[in-house]
Amino acid sequence: MNANEATSSGPAGDRRQAKARRTREALAEAAVELVLERGLGDVTVEAIADRADVTRRTFSRHFSGKEDAALDFTRADGAGINAALRARPAGEPPLLAYRGAVTDYLADRETPGWHHRPRLRELYAVVDAEPALFAAYERIRVDAQDESVRIIADRLGTDPARDPRPEVVVGAAAGVLTAALRTWARGAGTDAEDLADLVARAYDALIEEAARAAAPDVATRK
């Protein structure tokens, strides 16, 4: 074991990691609160650090900017879905595996997703209206989908640089999820439990449309 491993393992290392995680969460929550209270343009990194009761330097150890901090929940949820995707049965078709991963993540009570957090709909409205936040959101989303593509490619035993199937599956499946999330976020009076049902119906619609589109081709080949 080298020195770095020694300092990062054991009870002391666990405590440091837990403290760092709590600090990051506090910064992310402060960023969301301030963006919703003031609007992105009137929020500074210093204000976020002050709200979280940490230094500006501590903020910089966790985030590259205020947009990154306000959207940290998106990165965590993308990682959660990808972890669930890795855990899906090996023989499961890729599209069903991605759908199953999303379903598993939404149902996880130990690490509840962003849809259980308060004021999320308000933040999504700001993301849609604020170009800098939207751009940051898209970067985080693309990073998560790139990882999904690698996972699907491994499941298929193929090279995503040569085989378009992993990219197609993730593009379609993640697009459906995004559409369902946006519909849910705009829906007044709906709660976190409604999202799982909406996502299920959205994936059913994708599968039905794919089957309908394939039907003429099948008939032509016959």
N, C-alpha and C positions, 0 to 999 in steps of 0.2 A: 504494500500500500504506500503510495507516495504522500507527500505532505498535504497536497490539495485534497486528496481523498480522505485523509485523516481528519482534516478540519471540517469537512462537509458531511461526515458520517457520525452516527451515534447520537445520543440525546442532545448534545450541544448544537450539533449541526441541524437536527430536527427543529430545535427551538428557533434557530436563526431563520430557517426556511419558513417556518410558520409566521414569524414576525414579519418577514419580507412579504409574504402573501397577504397578511392583514394590512400592511402599509399600502400595497398596490391596490387592494380592494377599497381602502379608504380614499385613496387618490381618485380612483375611477368614480366612486360615488360622489365625491365632492365635485368632480368635473361635470357629471350629469346634472347635479343640483344647480350649479352655477349657470350652465348653459340654458337650462330651462328658466331660471330666474331672470337672467340678464340678456340672453342671446349670445351667440358665439363671439361676435365682434367686441363685446364689452367684457369678455372674460380673459384674464391673463393667467399665465402659468403660476405666477406668484400668488394670485388669489386662490388658485386651486390648492397650492401647497399650504397656504395659511389656513384654508378651510379644513384641510386634513391634519393640520398641526404638525407639519414636517417642513424641512428646508427645501429651498429651490434645488439644491444639489441632489437631495433625495428624490425629488420628482424626476430629475434627469436620469437617474439610475433605472427608473422604471419605464418612462415614456419619452417619446421623441417630441411630443407637442400636445397641446390641449385637445386637438381632435382625436389623437391616438388614445388619450386617457378617457375621453367621453365615450368612446366606442369599444372599450376593452371588453365589454360583455360579448360583443360580436365575435371577437377572437376566441374567447373561452368557449362559446357555443360551437364554433366551427371545430375546435379541437375535440369537444365532447362528441359531436356527431362522427368525426373521423375515428375516434377511439371505439365507438359503438360499431362502426363499419368494419373495423379490423376484427371485431369479435363475432361477426355474423358467420353462420355455417359455411364451410368452404365450398360446398357444391351448389349454393344458392345462386340463381341468376343475378347478374350485377344490378339490374334495375330494382329487383325485389330486395336485394341486399341493402341498397341505399335507402329504399323506403323503410325497410325494417330497422335500419340504424336510426333514422329520424324518429320513428315510432318509439323505439327503446329510449332514446334520449329525452323525448317529451314526457315519457312515463317515469323517468328516474327521479325518485324522491330524495335520494341521498345528495345529489348535486343538481338541484332544480335549475332549469334553464332560464334564459332571460325573460321569457314570457310570464314568469311568476313575479318579476320585479315591478314595483309600483312606477307609475308615470311613464311606462315604456312607450305608450302610444304618442304621448306628447313629444318624446325625443324623436320618434320616427318622423313626425311632422316637421321637426326642425331639420332632420337629415334631408328630407325631400326638398326643403326650401333653401338650404344653405349649401352652396357649391363646394366649399372646402370640406365640410362634414361628409357630403355625399361622395366626394373623391376618396376620402379616407376610408369610408365604408366599403367602397368598391375595391380598394386595394386589399383590405382585410378579407373580403369575400373571395376574391380571386386567389389569394394565397391558400385559403382553406380548400377551395375547389381543386387547385393544383395538387394538393396532398391527396384529395379524394381520387383524382385521376391515377396517381401512383399506386394507391391501394387497390383500385379496380384492376389496373394493369397487372399487378402482382397476382391477383386472384385469377386472372385469365391466362397468366403466364406469357404475356406479350409485351412488346416494346411500344409505349404510347407515342414515340416519335415516328413510328412506322404504321401502327395500327390505330385507326381513328375511333375504334369502339369505346375505349375507356373515356375519351373526351366527349363523345356523343352521349354516353350514358349519364355522365356527371352533369353535362350541360343541361340535358333534359330534366333529370331528377332534381338538381339544385334549382333550376328555373321554376319548376312546379312549387318547390318549397318556398322560394322567394315570393311567388305570386300569392300563395296561401298566407304567408306572414303579412304581406302588405294589405291583403283583404281583411285579415283579422285586426291589424293595427288600426284600420279605418272604421271598424265596426263598433259603434257605440253600444254599450250594454252587454258586450260579450266578455267572458272571463277566460282565464287560462285554460280551463277544461274544454272550452269551445274550440281551441286551436287544434287539438288532436283530431277532433272530428272533421274540422275544415281541411286539415292536411290529408286525412284519409280520403275524403271526397275528391280533393284535387288530384291525388295519385290515381284514383279510380278513373277520373276523367281522362287523364293522360293515357292510361292503358286502353280504355274504350276507344279513344280517338286513334291510337296506333293500330288497334285491331280493325277499325273501320277503314283506315287508309290502306291496310294490307289486303283487305278483302278483294278489291278489284284486281290486284296483281295475281292473287291466287286463282281467281276465276279465269283470267287471261291465260295463265299457264296451263290450265286444264283444257 
